[in-house]
Amino acid sequence: MSKTRHMHQRMSQRGITERMVEIVSDFGISQGDKCILDKKNIDALLKKMDRFRKDIVKVRDKGGLIVVEADDVHITAYNVDSYDRRKNSARV
């Protein structure tokens, strides 16, 4: 989104970066023509991010996951390194 000269001046005066504006636009709550990201919403967002990070670390610790899906239906899920067709085909 483009910014007015006024916006650039105020951002510079107030120490507000482009990235901060993007974050508010992405995660703030719209109220009319304003987008607000206050302390309460920031704390809630940080809590969600902490849970998300924890879950991502669990997936990494498993070595990654594969989810098989078709027509918006999850069919199965397994660890990335849990099955090697080449190893199992020698037994048959």
BELLINPE-V239538 format. One record per residue. RES is the residue in three letters. PHI is phi in whole degrees, -180 to 180 (* if undefined). NEAR is the number of other C-alpha atoms within 12 Angstrom. Layout:
[[RES & PHI & NEAR] [RES & PHI & NEAR]]
//
This chain:
[[MET & * & 8] [SER & -76 & 10] [LYS & -122 & 13] [THR & -77 & 10] [ARG & -60 & 10] [HIS & -58 & 11] [MET & -60 & 18] [HIS & -60 & 17] [GLN & -63 & 14] [ARG & -66 & 16] [MET & -60 & 18] [SER & -64 & 13] [GLN & -66 & 11] [ARG & -102 & 12] [GLY & 69 & 14] [ILE & -100 & 17] [THR & -92 & 17] [GLU & -58 & 19] [ARG & -63 & 12] [MET & -61 & 17] [VAL & -64 & 24] [GLU & -60 & 18] [ILE & -62 & 20] [VAL & -63 & 23] [SER & -64 & 19] [ASP & -77 & 15] [PHE & -118 & 21] [GLY & -76 & 22] [ILE & -103 & 19] [SER & -78 & 14] [GLN & -136 & 10] [GLY & 69 & 7] [ASP & -97 & 8] [LYS & -109 & 12] [CYS & -127 & 18] [ILE & -118 & 22] [LEU & -128 & 23] [ASP & -97 & 16] [LYS & -57 & 12] [LYS & -61 & 13] [ASN & -69 & 18] [ILE & -64 & 18] [ASP & -61 & 14] [ALA & -65 & 16] [LEU & -64 & 21] [LEU & -63 & 15] [LYS & -64 & 14] [LYS & -62 & 15] [MET & -66 & 14] [ASP & -63 & 14] [ARG & -65 & 14] [PHE & -63 & 14] [ARG & -61 & 14] [LYS & -59 & 14] [ASP & -67 & 16] [ILE & -64 & 16] [VAL & -63 & 15] [LYS & -61 & 15] [VAL & -64 & 18] [ARG & -62 & 16] [ASP & -63 & 14] [LYS & -80 & 16] [GLY & 89 & 15] [GLY & 104 & 18] [LEU & -131 & 21] [ILE & -120 & 19] [VAL & -119 & 15] [VAL & -97 & 15] [GLU & -143 & 11] [ALA & -151 & 9] [ASP & 52 & 7] [ASP & 60 & 8] [VAL & -123 & 10] [HIS & -77 & 12] [ILE & -96 & 12] [THR & -159 & 12] [ALA & -146 & 17] [TYR & -158 & 18] [ASN & -68 & 19] [VAL & -57 & 17] [ASP & -100 & 16] [SER & -84 & 15] [TYR & -142 & 14] [ASP & -126 & 12] [ARG & -57 & 11] [ARG & -64 & 9] [LYS & -67 & 11] [ASN & -77 & 10] [SER & -73 & 9] [ALA & -71 & 8] [ARG & -77 & 7] [VAL & -81 & 7]]
//
